[in-house]
Amino acid sequence: MAAHILLLVLLSLTSTLIHAYDPSPLQDICVADLKSAVFVNGRVCKDPKLAKADDFFFEGLDKPGNTSNNVGSAVTTVFVDQMAGLNTLGISLVRIDYAPYGETSPHTHPRATEILTVLEGTLYVGFVLSNQNNNTLISKVLNKGDVFVFPIGLIHFQANIGHIPAIAIAAFNSQNPGIITIANSVFGSNPPISDKVLAKAFQVDKKVIDYLEAQFWVNP
């Protein structure tokens, strides 16, 4: 009997982990009411009778983003804020444009796994496993038509290693995957993290931290 109870508990925990992403919808559609001031985990639904085709439509993903910034990349998002009909569907995507030798700096998505497809150019991509797995780097050079997946929550990056612009499309299993850019978060937090704390953490002189904190950090 005890073995059966233990098995049920383990299955319950496994089920919880499997569904620990965006919750499954409980109705046909839940178009986000983007004007609602109510805070919920996700977005408030508007009356389904008021839904229209434009709630499930986005145009402009064919247009390149402006990559004239410090990191040489631009991300065009199609999240729930851009397509209200994505609400509760647990999916979204982005277009990423890279200038020659541009990159998306090391970052994480706390709520989603990312799968990336290269449309043009050559990218060097990778992600880093956690401390318990020796911070192993898993990396690959991708060409047009190649696909790579970045597991949820792990630090990852993409860099254009070609002398021509590159384009990729990435999809996420969340309507709002979130992004934490490592350099921005550590050196560009508001208010700043103590430079003494960071100097000790990175084992560098405090002047190095002061210099890094003084930079203009670009969100990808």
Disulfide bonds with the S-S distance in Angstrom:
Cys30-Cys45 1.66
